[in-house]
């Protein structure tokens, strides 16, 4: 069994993966819910860039591991594979994208929605209460939204600003065809941030990748439907002997 390293989203933290860590630890996997610099009480890195964050992950990574990334965590997983593929045995990319182009209209709207309220003096808790309800799906677990809001409220505002800025520099579209490890891409049918059609096209560019669409799942992904996500991940790991 390969270690599983779980990578959280921009409004999350290591605790976003509590259900997955409990499930897969019970199956005998070594599980690491990684805190990106600046999250979970961990010091930030300077400059806060894809290079420095990927290097921080590399230092903490077991010799070989399966990377399981949600949203921003999926971007960091792709970045890690592009920089040190020899350390990655498999990729699980959930509710994520191969690029977040800083000059795009989507990026401008994302930044305005997430950072604008902080500029106007709102707290992270206030931003979370406004943003997170739109991230849940029509079949969310009852406590998914409360957990997501609580995690986002705990993210330091300065870290959040830096992480959003980092996302606007991410673009690994040209590297999708170079991925040569087993890959599972999980989309939510109700996800408007990483739409399933986009994730399906992403999967088609990765040789042998498996694509799965979770009905009624929103952008909260593993928190939205933990049982369905765990079943999909477990089947993927067994099928590929990971």
MDAnalysis code that builds the backbone (N, CA, C; Angstrom):
import MDAnalysis as mda
import numpy as np

u = mda.Universe.empty(726, n_residues=242, atom_resindex=np.repeat(np.arange(242), 3), trajectory=True)
u.add_TopologyAttr("name", ["N", "CA", "C"] * 242)
u.add_TopologyAttr("resid", np.arange(1, 243))
u.add_TopologyAttr("resname", ["UNK", "UNK", "UNK", "UNK", "UNK", "UNK", "UNK", "UNK", "UNK", "UNK", "UNK", "UNK", "UNK", "UNK", "UNK", "UNK", "UNK", "UNK", "UNK", "UNK", "UNK", "UNK", "UNK", "UNK", "UNK", "UNK", "UNK", "UNK", "UNK", "UNK", "UNK", "UNK", "UNK", "UNK", "UNK", "UNK", "UNK", "UNK", "UNK", "UNK", "UNK", "UNK", "UNK", "UNK", "UNK", "UNK", "UNK", "UNK", "UNK", "UNK", "UNK", "UNK", "UNK", "UNK", "UNK", "UNK", "UNK", "UNK", "UNK", "UNK", "UNK", "UNK", "UNK", "UNK", "UNK", "UNK", "UNK", "UNK", "UNK", "UNK", "UNK", "UNK", "UNK", "UNK", "UNK", "UNK", "UNK", "UNK", "UNK", "UNK", "UNK", "UNK", "UNK", "UNK", "UNK", "UNK", "UNK", "UNK", "UNK", "UNK", "UNK", "UNK", "UNK", "UNK", "UNK", "UNK", "UNK", "UNK", "UNK", "UNK", "UNK", "UNK", "UNK", "UNK", "UNK", "UNK", "UNK", "UNK", "UNK", "UNK", "UNK", "UNK", "UNK", "UNK", "UNK", "UNK", "UNK", "UNK", "UNK", "UNK", "UNK", "UNK", "UNK", "UNK", "UNK", "UNK", "UNK", "UNK", "UNK", "UNK", "UNK", "UNK", "UNK", "UNK", "UNK", "UNK", "UNK", "UNK", "UNK", "UNK", "UNK", "UNK", "UNK", "UNK", "UNK", "UNK", "UNK", "UNK", "UNK", "UNK", "UNK", "UNK", "UNK", "UNK", "UNK", "UNK", "UNK", "UNK", "UNK", "UNK", "UNK", "UNK", "UNK", "UNK", "UNK", "UNK", "UNK", "UNK", "UNK", "UNK", "UNK", "UNK", "UNK", "UNK", "UNK", "UNK", "UNK", "UNK", "UNK", "UNK", "UNK", "UNK", "UNK", "UNK", "UNK", "UNK", "UNK", "UNK", "UNK", "UNK", "UNK", "UNK", "UNK", "UNK", "UNK", "UNK", "UNK", "UNK", "UNK", "UNK", "UNK", "UNK", "UNK", "UNK", "UNK", "UNK", "UNK", "UNK", "UNK", "UNK", "UNK", "UNK", "UNK", "UNK", "UNK", "UNK", "UNK", "UNK", "UNK", "UNK", "UNK", "UNK", "UNK", "UNK", "UNK", "UNK", "UNK", "UNK", "UNK", "UNK", "UNK", "UNK", "UNK", "UNK", "UNK", "UNK", "UNK", "UNK", "UNK", "UNK", "UNK", "UNK"])
u.atoms.positions = np.array([
    [0.838, -1.200, 0.000],
    [0.000, 0.000, 0.000],
    [0.877, 1.256, 0.000],
    [0.538, 2.193, -0.852],
    [1.255, 3.454, -0.896],
    [0.632, 4.462, 0.050],
    [1.430, 5.332, 0.657],
    [0.856, 6.382, 1.496],
    [-0.087, 7.270, 0.686],
    [-1.110, 7.775, 1.342],
    [-2.054, 8.697, 0.729],
    [-1.825, 10.080, 1.330],
    [-1.580, 11.053, 0.473],
    [-1.365, 12.427, 0.929],
    [-2.522, 13.271, 0.411],
    [-3.311, 13.823, 1.332],
    [-4.513, 14.573, 0.997],
    [-4.209, 16.074, 1.007],
    [-4.596, 16.748, -0.075],
    [-4.291, 18.164, -0.262],
    [-5.597, 18.963, -0.303],
    [-5.725, 19.941, 0.565],
    [-6.990, 20.661, 0.755],
    [-7.162, 21.829, -0.212],
    [-8.367, 22.386, -0.203],
    [-8.704, 23.512, -1.052],
    [-8.343, 24.849, -0.437],
    [-8.573, 25.921, -1.202],
    [-8.152, 27.263, -0.781],
    [-8.894, 27.732, 0.465],
    [-10.128, 27.310, 0.642],
    [-10.887, 27.697, 1.815],
    [-10.960, 26.608, 2.856],
    [-10.054, 25.654, 2.785],
    [-10.118, 24.498, 3.678],
    [-8.946, 24.399, 4.622],
    [-8.535, 23.171, 4.858],
    [-7.434, 22.871, 5.762],
    [-7.352, 21.373, 5.933],
    [-6.371, 20.877, 6.670],
    [-6.214, 19.428, 6.837],
    [-7.461, 18.726, 7.354],
    [-8.230, 19.386, 8.208],
    [-9.415, 18.755, 8.791],
    [-10.504, 18.478, 7.761],
    [-10.385, 19.071, 6.577],
    [-11.355, 18.770, 5.513],
    [-11.347, 17.293, 5.163],
    [-10.242, 16.623, 5.463],
    [-10.064, 15.218, 5.083],
    [-10.257, 14.254, 6.240],
    [-10.825, 14.697, 7.348],
    [-10.953, 13.826, 8.527],
    [-11.663, 12.510, 8.209],
    [-12.744, 12.593, 7.432],
    [-13.509, 11.372, 7.123],
    [-12.677, 10.418, 6.274],
    [-11.930, 10.962, 5.324],
    [-11.098, 10.110, 4.472],
    [-9.940, 9.503, 5.265],
    [-9.318, 10.296, 6.106],
    [-8.206, 9.779, 6.908],
    [-8.676, 8.640, 7.801],
    [-9.840, 8.797, 8.429],
    [-10.362, 7.735, 9.296],
    [-10.660, 6.472, 8.499],
    [-11.292, 6.643, 7.342],
    [-11.678, 5.489, 6.519],
    [-10.464, 4.722, 6.011],
    [-9.510, 5.427, 5.443],
    [-8.387, 4.730, 4.808],
    [-7.323, 4.296, 5.814],
    [-7.238, 4.970, 6.939],
    [-6.356, 4.483, 8.003],
    [-6.856, 3.136, 8.509],
    [-8.178, 2.982, 8.611],
    [-8.760, 1.720, 9.067],
    [-8.488, 0.591, 8.078],
    [-8.271, 0.944, 6.805],
    [-7.956, -0.065, 5.794],
    [-6.467, -0.402, 5.754],
    [-5.663, 0.309, 6.544],
    [-4.241, 0.021, 6.610],
    [-3.343, 0.986, 5.859],
    [-3.925, 2.025, 5.264],
    [-3.114, 3.007, 4.548],
    [-2.488, 4.006, 5.522],
    [-1.277, 4.407, 5.218],
    [-0.692, 5.544, 5.913],
    [-1.280, 6.804, 5.286],
    [-1.915, 7.635, 6.086],
    [-2.601, 8.822, 5.572],
    [-1.990, 10.095, 6.137],
    [-1.783, 11.054, 5.267],
    [-1.267, 12.359, 5.666],
    [-2.213, 13.426, 5.123],
    [-2.879, 14.153, 6.026],
    [-3.667, 15.318, 5.618],
    [-2.734, 16.512, 5.723],
    [-2.216, 16.934, 4.579],
    [-1.153, 17.925, 4.548],
    [-1.699, 19.337, 4.707],
    [-1.034, 20.121, 5.531],
    [-1.381, 21.531, 5.677],
    [-0.491, 22.343, 4.749],
    [-1.094, 23.005, 3.773],
    [-0.326, 23.893, 2.911],
    [0.230, 25.028, 3.769],
    [1.414, 25.542, 3.451],
    [1.971, 26.639, 4.251],
    [0.951, 27.758, 4.489],
    [0.878, 28.190, 5.747],
    [-0.071, 29.223, 6.128],
    [-1.380, 28.685, 6.666],
    [-1.630, 27.402, 6.485],
    [-2.868, 26.757, 6.938],
    [-2.588, 25.893, 8.168],
    [-3.622, 25.658, 8.951],
    [-3.510, 24.742, 10.080],
    [-2.455, 25.120, 11.092],
    [-2.188, 26.414, 11.239],
    [-1.173, 26.863, 12.182],
    [0.236, 26.775, 11.659],
    [0.392, 26.377, 10.405],
    [1.722, 26.241, 9.816],
    [2.196, 27.603, 9.287],
    [3.487, 27.937, 9.478],
    [3.979, 29.210, 8.934],
    [3.850, 29.257, 7.419],
    [3.640, 30.442, 6.892],
    [3.607, 30.624, 5.441],
    [5.029, 30.587, 4.893],
    [5.149, 30.562, 3.592],
    [6.445, 30.634, 2.931],
    [6.489, 31.935, 2.133],
    [7.698, 32.433, 1.922],
    [7.873, 33.644, 1.136],
    [8.961, 33.416, 0.097],
    [8.719, 33.790, -1.136],
    [7.433, 34.263, -1.648],
    [6.424, 33.115, -1.663],
    [5.146, 33.454, -1.648],
    [4.105, 32.428, -1.649],
    [3.790, 32.107, -3.099],
    [4.508, 31.123, -3.639],
    [4.415, 30.804, -5.064],
    [4.212, 29.313, -5.260],
    [3.876, 28.939, -6.482],
    [3.737, 27.513, -6.795],
    [5.044, 26.773, -6.517],
    [6.155, 27.395, -6.812],
    [7.453, 26.752, -6.587],
    [7.705, 26.506, -5.104],
    [7.492, 27.518, -4.259],
    [7.803, 27.349, -2.840],
    [6.807, 26.420, -2.151],
    [5.540, 26.477, -2.565],
    [4.550, 25.574, -1.971],
    [4.827, 24.132, -2.397],
    [5.159, 23.924, -3.671],
    [5.492, 22.571, -4.140],
    [6.733, 22.040, -3.436],
    [7.705, 22.891, -3.204],
    [8.910, 22.456, -2.501],
    [8.602, 22.090, -1.056],
    [7.693, 22.823, -0.425],
    [7.283, 22.481, 0.939],
    [6.619, 21.106, 0.968],
    [5.791, 20.835, -0.039],
    [5.159, 19.511, -0.129],
    [6.206, 18.435, -0.346],
    [7.155, 18.691, -1.206],
    [8.202, 17.696, -1.496],
    [8.967, 17.327, -0.231],
    [9.250, 18.321, 0.597],
    [9.986, 18.042, 1.831],
    [9.191, 17.153, 2.774],
    [7.870, 17.264, 2.739],
    [7.019, 16.495, 3.652],
    [6.543, 15.172, 3.060],
    [6.772, 14.984, 1.773],
    [6.207, 13.836, 1.075],
    [6.971, 12.553, 1.408],
    [6.246, 11.451, 1.650],
    [6.924, 10.158, 1.750],
    [7.671, 9.860, 0.445],
    [8.541, 8.855, 0.464],
    [9.359, 8.553, -0.717],
    [8.518, 8.427, -1.974],
    [7.378, 7.750, -1.872],
    [6.428, 7.634, -2.978],
    [5.031, 7.682, -2.376],
    [4.119, 8.366, -3.042],
    [2.789, 8.520, -2.468],
    [1.757, 8.723, -3.562],
    [0.507, 8.487, -3.194],
    [-0.635, 8.845, -4.029],
    [-1.129, 10.198, -3.537],
    [-1.206, 11.170, -4.439],
    [-1.672, 12.500, -4.078],
    [-3.169, 12.603, -4.357],
    [-3.914, 13.031, -3.350],
    [-5.365, 13.182, -3.462],
    [-5.673, 14.655, -3.217],
    [-6.014, 15.380, -4.289],
    [-6.181, 16.810, -4.165],
    [-7.579, 17.288, -4.479],
    [-8.090, 18.182, -3.632],
    [-9.410, 18.779, -3.846],
    [-9.240, 20.259, -4.191],
    [-9.841, 20.690, -5.297],
    [-9.837, 22.094, -5.697],
    [-8.396, 22.611, -5.795],
    [-7.998, 23.595, -4.975],
    [-6.614, 24.056, -5.013],
    [-5.647, 22.911, -4.783],
    [-6.029, 21.969, -3.933],
    [-5.168, 20.812, -3.687],
    [-4.924, 19.997, -4.934],
    [-5.924, 19.955, -5.838],
    [-5.734, 19.275, -7.113],
    [-4.743, 20.004, -7.991],
    [-4.734, 21.320, -7.917],
    [-3.738, 22.107, -8.659],
    [-2.339, 21.837, -8.114],
    [-2.207, 21.819, -6.792],
    [-0.904, 21.561, -6.176],
    [-0.436, 20.144, -6.498],
    [-1.357, 19.196, -6.568],
    [-0.990, 17.824, -6.938],
    [-0.425, 17.783, -8.354],
    [-1.067, 18.492, -9.277],
    [-0.558, 18.544, -10.653],
    [0.808, 19.232, -10.710],
    [0.953, 20.294, -9.943],
    [2.224, 21.016, -9.899],
    [3.328, 20.108, -9.359],
    [3.007, 19.365, -8.316],
    [3.984, 18.446, -7.732],
    [4.400, 17.385, -8.731],
    [3.424, 16.807, -9.440],
    [3.764, 15.773, -10.415],
    [4.647, 16.339, -11.519],
    [4.354, 17.539, -11.974],
    [5.152, 18.149, -13.040],
    [6.587, 18.396, -12.583],
    [6.775, 18.695, -11.307],
    [8.098, 19.051, -10.787],
    [8.895, 17.834, -10.292],
    [8.204, 16.854, -9.684],
    [8.933, 15.676, -9.192],
    [8.072, 14.421, -9.362],
    [7.884, 13.988, -10.612],
    [7.014, 12.842, -10.906],
    [7.485, 11.538, -10.271],
    [8.776, 11.435, -10.000],
    [9.315, 10.201, -9.423],
    [8.797, 9.950, -8.011],
    [8.216, 10.955, -7.372],
    [7.720, 10.809, -6.005],
    [6.229, 10.489, -5.956],
    [5.580, 10.465, -7.128],
    [4.118, 10.328, -7.174],
    [3.739, 9.016, -7.850],
    [2.987, 8.175, -7.146],
    [2.558, 6.888, -7.685],
    [1.176, 6.944, -8.314],
    [0.377, 7.922, -7.933],
    [-0.970, 8.053, -8.482],
    [-1.516, 9.436, -8.171],
    [-2.514, 9.855, -8.969],
    [-3.131, 11.169, -8.789],
    [-4.650, 11.019, -8.704],
    [-5.230, 11.636, -7.707],
    [-6.686, 11.711, -7.592],
    [-7.030, 13.193, -7.530],
    [-7.715, 13.672, -8.556],
    [-7.992, 15.096, -8.702],
    [-9.491, 15.308, -8.623],
    [-9.929, 16.021, -7.602],
    [-11.361, 16.182, -7.346],
    [-11.768, 17.650, -7.430],
    [-12.792, 17.927, -8.218],
    [-13.360, 19.280, -8.297],
    [-12.263, 20.319, -8.519],
    [-11.462, 20.091, -9.537],
    [-10.301, 20.941, -9.776],
    [-10.175, 21.253, -11.253],
    [-9.067, 21.871, -11.627],
    [-8.879, 22.361, -12.984],
    [-7.421, 22.226, -13.379],
    [-7.113, 22.168, -14.690],
    [-5.715, 22.142, -15.113],
    [-5.099, 23.526, -15.199],
    [-5.908, 24.571, -15.000],
    [-5.387, 25.940, -15.091],
    [-6.346, 26.897, -14.405],
    [-5.781, 27.991, -13.932],
    [-6.563, 29.083, -13.358],
    [-5.940, 30.353, -13.926],
    [-6.372, 30.741, -15.096],
    [-5.689, 31.784, -15.852],
    [-6.032, 33.153, -15.282],
    [-5.005, 33.851, -14.811],
    [-5.201, 35.099, -14.088],
    [-5.923, 36.182, -14.857],
    [-5.804, 36.199, -16.170],
    [-6.414, 37.266, -16.961],
    [-7.816, 36.921, -17.448],
    [-8.320, 35.743, -17.089],
    [-9.615, 35.316, -17.588],
    [-10.750, 35.998, -16.831],
    [-11.925, 36.033, -17.438],
    [-13.083, 36.623, -16.788],
    [-13.460, 35.837, -15.535],
    [-13.332, 34.491, -15.606],
    [-13.628, 33.661, -14.436],
    [-12.710, 34.050, -13.280],
    [-11.412, 34.223, -13.577],
    [-10.458, 34.578, -12.525],
    [-10.786, 35.932, -11.921],
    [-11.139, 36.907, -12.758],
    [-11.476, 38.233, -12.247],
    [-12.696, 38.173, -11.331],
    [-13.702, 37.394, -11.731],
    [-14.894, 37.265, -10.905],
    [-14.586, 36.542, -9.599],
    [-13.745, 35.512, -9.688],
    [-13.364, 34.738, -8.505],
    [-12.658, 35.636, -7.495],
    [-11.705, 36.413, -7.974],
    [-10.953, 37.291, -7.085],
    [-11.870, 38.346, -6.473],
    [-12.740, 38.927, -7.298],
    [-13.657, 39.951, -6.785],
    [-14.569, 39.382, -5.716],
    [-15.031, 38.150, -5.912],
    [-15.947, 37.524, -4.965],
    [-15.257, 37.142, -3.673],
    [-14.019, 36.673, -3.762],
    [-13.317, 36.156, -2.582],
    [-12.510, 37.221, -1.844],
    [-11.829, 38.099, -2.584],
    [-10.941, 39.071, -1.957],
    [-11.622, 40.415, -1.740],
    [-12.547, 40.761, -2.642],
    [-13.242, 42.033, -2.504],
    [-13.839, 42.259, -1.132],
    [-14.569, 41.291, -0.563],
    [-15.151, 41.492, 0.770],
    [-14.098, 41.726, 1.854],
    [-12.932, 41.073, 1.738],
    [-11.862, 41.314, 2.707],
    [-11.357, 42.747, 2.588],
    [-11.257, 43.237, 1.358],
    [-10.839, 44.625, 1.151],
    [-11.829, 45.604, 1.760],
    [-13.082, 45.198, 1.839],
    [-14.117, 46.075, 2.404],
    [-14.278, 45.882, 3.907],
    [-13.387, 45.094, 4.511],
    [-13.374, 44.966, 5.959],
    [-14.096, 43.769, 6.525],
    [-14.611, 42.875, 5.670],
    [-15.281, 41.689, 6.182],
    [-14.272, 40.685, 6.736],
    [-14.752, 39.828, 7.629],
    [-13.915, 38.779, 8.197],
    [-13.985, 37.530, 7.327],
    [-13.077, 36.592, 7.567],
    [-13.116, 35.322, 6.853],
    [-14.409, 34.572, 7.158],
    [-14.917, 34.696, 8.373],
    [-16.175, 34.039, 8.717],
    [-17.321, 34.612, 7.892],
    [-17.325, 35.906, 7.689],
    [-18.368, 36.528, 6.876],
    [-18.257, 36.112, 5.413],
    [-17.031, 36.044, 4.910],
    [-16.827, 35.596, 3.531],
    [-17.290, 34.151, 3.381],
    [-16.945, 33.315, 4.349],
    [-17.335, 31.906, 4.301],
    [-18.854, 31.748, 4.302],
    [-19.536, 32.529, 5.122],
    [-20.989, 32.422, 5.213],
    [-21.658, 32.834, 3.911],
    [-21.003, 33.673, 3.122],
    [-21.573, 34.103, 1.850],
    [-21.193, 33.176, 0.700],
    [-19.950, 32.677, 0.716],
    [-19.427, 31.888, -0.404],
    [-19.840, 30.423, -0.336],
    [-19.714, 29.828, 0.822],
    [-19.833, 28.383, 0.922],
    [-21.220, 27.804, 0.603],
    [-22.331, 28.473, 0.919],
    [-23.628, 27.883, 0.567],
    [-23.774, 27.570, -0.914],
    [-23.140, 28.356, -1.771],
    [-23.222, 28.116, -3.213],
    [-22.331, 26.964, -3.652],
    [-21.479, 26.467, -2.753],
    [-20.540, 25.407, -3.091],
    [-21.097, 24.013, -2.821],
    [-22.181, 23.930, -2.074],
    [-22.722, 22.613, -1.741],
    [-23.566, 22.095, -2.901],
    [-23.797, 20.786, -2.911],
    [-24.610, 20.178, -3.948],
    [-26.014, 19.883, -3.463],
    [-26.833, 19.386, -4.367],
    [-28.227, 19.097, -4.020],
    [-28.365, 17.857, -3.150],
    [-27.302, 17.054, -3.061],
    [-27.324, 15.853, -2.220],
    [-26.191, 15.881, -1.199],
    [-25.928, 17.037, -0.642],
    [-24.855, 17.185, 0.340],
    [-25.185, 16.477, 1.644],
    [-24.134, 16.035, 2.322],
    [-24.301, 15.560, 3.688],
    [-24.808, 16.719, 4.549],
    [-25.660, 16.435, 5.537],
    [-26.275, 17.511, 6.326],
    [-25.266, 18.459, 6.977],
    [-24.115, 17.936, 7.411],
    [-23.161, 18.790, 8.120],
    [-22.059, 19.336, 7.225],
    [-22.136, 19.101, 5.911],
    [-21.061, 19.508, 5.004],
    [-20.874, 21.017, 4.988],
    [-21.956, 21.743, 4.886],
    [-21.851, 23.198, 4.800],
    [-21.295, 23.793, 6.077],
    [-21.773, 23.337, 7.223],
    [-21.280, 23.859, 8.500],
    [-19.780, 23.619, 8.634],
    [-19.337, 22.437, 8.235],
    [-17.910, 22.118, 8.318],
    [-17.108, 23.006, 7.386],
    [-17.592, 23.185, 6.169],
    [-16.874, 24.000, 5.189],
    [-16.761, 25.446, 5.662],
    [-17.844, 26.000, 6.214],
    [-17.807, 27.377, 6.701],
    [-16.849, 27.505, 7.880],
    [-16.854, 26.509, 8.755],
    [-15.969, 26.562, 9.922],
    [-14.501, 26.525, 9.506],
    [-14.179, 25.674, 8.542],
    [-12.795, 25.571, 8.083],
    [-12.341, 26.856, 7.400],
    [-13.204, 27.411, 6.557],
    [-12.821, 28.629, 5.853],
    [-12.661, 29.797, 6.826],
    [-13.524, 29.870, 7.815],
    [-13.438, 30.949, 8.799],
    [-12.123, 30.923, 9.558],
    [-11.507, 29.734, 9.663],
    [-10.269, 29.580, 10.426],
    [-9.018, 29.899, 9.608],
    [-9.165, 30.085, 8.286],
    [-8.008, 30.396, 7.447],
    [-7.592, 31.845, 7.690],
    [-6.321, 32.115, 7.995],
    [-5.891, 33.512, 8.151],
    [-6.130, 34.293, 6.863],
    [-6.641, 35.507, 6.998],
    [-6.967, 36.308, 5.822],
    [-5.751, 36.532, 4.941],
    [-4.588, 36.744, 5.547],
    [-3.376, 36.983, 4.747],
    [-3.009, 35.746, 3.944],
    [-3.129, 34.576, 4.547],
    [-2.869, 33.330, 3.826],
    [-3.856, 33.164, 2.683],
    [-5.108, 33.457, 2.938],
    [-6.135, 33.303, 1.913],
    [-5.854, 34.201, 0.719],
    [-5.484, 35.429, 0.987],
    [-5.132, 36.342, -0.101],
    [-3.968, 35.775, -0.936],
    [-2.961, 35.275, -0.254],
    [-1.791, 34.745, -0.958],
    [-2.141, 33.496, -1.754],
    [-2.996, 32.651, -1.189],
    [-3.372, 31.415, -1.883],
    [-4.204, 31.708, -3.128],
    [-5.102, 32.678, -3.031],
    [-5.884, 33.067, -4.211],
    [-4.966, 33.630, -5.280],
    [-4.008, 34.469, -4.891],
    [-3.042, 35.008, -5.854],
    [-2.227, 33.893, -6.489],
    [-1.836, 32.902, -5.686],
    [-1.092, 31.752, -6.205],
    [-1.898, 31.024, -7.282],
    [-3.181, 30.836, -7.035],
    [-4.026, 30.119, -7.988],
    [-4.050, 30.799, -9.346],
    [-3.988, 32.129, -9.361],
    [-4.063, 32.846, -10.636],
    [-2.822, 32.632, -11.496],
    [-1.776, 32.014, -10.929],
    [-0.559, 31.742, -11.708],
    [-0.488, 30.292, -12.176],
    [-1.489, 29.489, -11.810],
    [-1.423, 28.055, -12.106],
    [-1.901, 27.749, -13.518],
    [-1.087, 27.001, -14.267],
    [-1.480, 26.551, -15.606],
    [-0.632, 25.339, -15.986],
    [-1.222, 24.161, -15.883],
    [-0.531, 22.924, -16.260],
    [-1.279, 22.205, -17.383],
    [-2.008, 22.952, -18.203],
    [-2.740, 22.338, -19.313],
    [-1.817, 21.599, -20.264],
    [-0.656, 22.152, -20.522],
    [0.270, 21.543, -21.478],
    [0.904, 20.267, -20.940],
    [0.741, 20.013, -19.633],
    [1.387, 18.852, -19.021],
    [0.462, 17.666, -18.822],
    [-0.810, 17.809, -19.163],
    [-1.754, 16.719, -18.917],
    [-1.348, 15.446, -19.637],
    [-0.916, 15.567, -20.892],
    [-0.536, 14.367, -21.658],
    [0.726, 13.703, -21.110],
    [1.473, 14.412, -20.281],
    [2.708, 13.849, -19.716],
    [2.466, 13.033, -18.452],
    [1.248, 13.068, -17.933],
    [0.945, 12.301, -16.722],
    [0.953, 10.811, -17.062],
    [1.804, 10.068, -16.383],
    [2.013, 8.656, -16.721],
    [1.810, 7.746, -15.519],
    [0.999, 8.183, -14.574],
    [0.637, 7.344, -13.422],
    [-0.880, 7.189, -13.427],
    [-1.402, 6.172, -12.736],
    [-2.863, 6.041, -12.661],
    [-3.498, 7.319, -12.137],
    [-4.592, 7.724, -12.769],
    [-5.243, 8.969, -12.380],
    [-6.759, 8.776, -12.310],
    [-7.342, 9.343, -11.290],
    [-8.789, 9.357, -11.116],
    [-9.226, 10.810, -11.021],
    [-10.178, 11.207, -11.849],
    [-10.722, 12.559, -11.805],
    [-12.178, 12.482, -11.375],
    [-12.496, 13.158, -10.292],
    [-13.837, 13.114, -9.712],
    [-14.478, 14.494, -9.808],
    [-15.617, 14.554, -10.469],
    [-16.353, 15.808, -10.622],
    [-17.685, 15.714, -9.902],
    [-18.228, 16.873, -9.547],
    [-19.566, 16.942, -8.976],
    [-20.530, 17.496, -10.003],
    [-21.678, 16.862, -10.141],
    [-22.627, 17.308, -11.161],
    [-23.110, 18.733, -10.912],
    [-23.093, 19.182, -9.639],
    [-23.597, 20.507, -9.285],
    [-22.481, 21.530, -9.089],
    [-21.269, 21.164, -9.469],
    [-20.112, 22.037, -9.247],
    [-20.042, 23.100, -10.342],
    [-20.167, 24.365, -9.954],
    [-20.071, 25.456, -10.925],
    [-18.667, 26.048, -10.986],
    [-17.814, 25.704, -10.026],
    [-16.443, 26.210, -10.015],
    [-15.536, 25.367, -10.904],
    [-15.684, 24.053, -10.828],
    [-14.949, 23.122, -11.696],
    [-15.986, 22.227, -12.371],
    [-16.659, 22.723, -13.396],
    [-17.792, 22.004, -14.003],
    [-17.405, 20.626, -14.516],
    [-18.327, 19.666, -14.427],
    [-18.009, 18.299, -14.855],
    [-17.581, 18.191, -16.314],
    [-18.157, 19.005, -17.196],
    [-17.750, 18.935, -18.606],
    [-16.284, 19.287, -18.768],
    [-15.816, 20.275, -18.024],
    [-14.409, 20.657, -18.073],
    [-13.524, 19.555, -17.516],
    [-13.944, 18.944, -16.409],
    [-13.139, 17.876, -15.820],
    [-13.114, 16.638, -16.709],
    [-14.195, 16.364, -17.404],
    [-14.218, 15.226, -18.321],
    [-13.226, 15.443, -19.463],
    [-13.184, 16.650, -20.010],
    [-12.211, 16.957, -21.062],
    [-10.782, 16.846, -20.530],
    [-10.594, 17.255, -19.316],
    [-9.294, 17.138, -18.663],
    [-8.876, 15.673, -18.570],
    [-9.801, 14.818, -18.148],
    [-9.512, 13.389, -18.024],
    [-9.174, 12.766, -19.369],
    [-9.820, 13.230, -20.429],
    [-9.578, 12.674, -21.760],
    [-8.170, 12.953, -22.262],
    [-7.509, 13.933, -21.678],
    [-6.147, 14.268, -22.094],
    [-5.083, 13.520, -21.301],
    [-5.509, 12.768, -20.287],
    [-4.573, 11.978, -19.475],
    [-4.730, 10.517, -19.857],
    [-3.677, 9.920, -20.350],
    [-3.740, 8.542, -20.836],
    [-4.221, 7.599, -19.737],
    [-5.290, 6.872, -20.021],
    [-5.789, 5.866, -19.093],
    [-6.518, 6.403, -17.891],
    [-6.763, 7.688, -17.833],
    [-7.409, 8.263, -16.652],
    [-8.857, 7.806, -16.531],
    [-9.305, 7.637, -15.302],
    [-10.698, 7.312, -15.011],
    [-11.427, 8.590, -14.625],
    [-12.617, 8.784, -15.178],
    [-13.432, 9.955, -14.854],
    [-14.701, 9.490, -14.163],
    [-15.062, 10.178, -13.092],
    [-16.266, 9.836, -12.337],
    [-17.024, 11.110, -11.999],
    [-18.314, 11.107, -12.265],
    [-19.193, 12.235, -11.947],
    [-20.121, 11.813, -10.824],
    [-20.065, 12.532, -9.708],
    [-20.918, 12.234, -8.563],
    [-22.200, 13.057, -8.675],
    [-23.335, 12.384, -8.807],
    [-24.618, 13.062, -8.967],
    [-24.996, 13.811, -7.687],
    [-25.379, 15.063, -7.840],
    [-25.813, 15.858, -6.706],
    [-24.692, 16.401, -5.843],
    [-23.464, 16.251, -6.313],
    [-22.301, 16.711, -5.543],
    [-21.894, 18.105, -6.018],
    [-21.568, 18.973, -5.075],
    [-21.106, 20.309, -5.402],
    [-19.597, 20.425, -5.320],
    [-19.114, 21.666, -5.225],
    [-17.668, 21.890, -5.211],
    [-17.019, 21.432, -3.910],
    [-17.811, 21.176, -2.889],
    [-17.244, 20.689, -1.629],
    [-16.751, 19.252, -1.737],
    [-17.113, 18.566, -2.804],
    [-16.547, 17.254, -3.127],
    [-16.533, 16.251, -2.001],
    [-15.342, 15.914, -1.481],
    [-15.245, 14.891, -0.435],
    [-16.017, 15.219, 0.829],
    [-16.216, 16.498, 1.125],
    [-17.035, 16.862, 2.282],
    [-18.520, 16.749, 1.952],
    [-18.878, 17.026, 0.699],
    [-20.269, 16.955, 0.252],
    [-20.799, 15.528, 0.315],
    [-20.040, 14.595, -0.257],
    [-20.452, 13.195, -0.344],
    [-19.283, 12.285, 0.059],
    [-18.939, 12.256, 1.338],
    [-17.769, 11.497, 1.780],
    [-17.854, 10.005, 1.491],
    [-19.017, 9.394, 1.667],
    [-19.124, 7.954, 1.449],
    [-18.910, 7.608, -0.019],
    [-19.528, 8.364, -0.917],
    [-19.366, 8.106, -2.347],
    [-17.933, 8.356, -2.783],
    [-17.344, 9.428, -2.275],
    [-15.953, 9.717, -2.633],
    [-15.020, 8.631, -2.113],
    [-15.211, 8.204, -0.872],
    [-14.352, 7.158, -0.305],
    [-14.474, 5.859, -1.096],
    [-15.682, 5.505, -1.510],
    [-15.881, 4.278, -2.284],
    [-15.160, 4.368, -3.624],
    [-15.237, 5.533, -4.266],
    [-14.573, 5.710, -5.554],
    [-13.062, 5.648, -5.405],
    [-12.542, 6.280, -4.372],
    [-11.095, 6.267, -4.140],
    [-10.618, 4.864, -3.785],
    [-11.367, 4.178, -2.941],
    [-10.976, 2.821, -2.559],
    [-10.954, 1.899, -3.773],
    [-11.958, 1.989, -4.634],
    [-12.000, 1.155, -5.838],
    [-10.828, 1.471, -6.767],
    [-10.503, 2.734, -6.897],
    [-9.377, 3.162, -7.735],
    [-8.059, 2.599, -7.208],
    [-7.855, 2.689, -5.911],
    [-6.615, 2.194, -5.329],
    [-6.483, 0.687, -5.504],
    [-7.569, -0.032, -5.302],
    [-7.539, -1.498, -5.441],
    [-7.316, -1.889, -6.909],
    [-8.007, -1.218, -7.817],
    [-7.909, -1.547, -9.235],
    [-6.470, -1.358, -9.747],
    [-5.818, -0.349, -9.227],
    [-4.461, -0.048, -9.709],
    [-3.367, -0.554, -8.769],
    [-3.783, -1.353, -7.786],
    [-2.851, -1.959, -6.829],
    [-1.957, -0.923, -6.177],
    [-2.593, 0.152, -5.774],
    [-1.886, 1.232, -5.098],
    [-2.055, 1.156, -3.591],
])
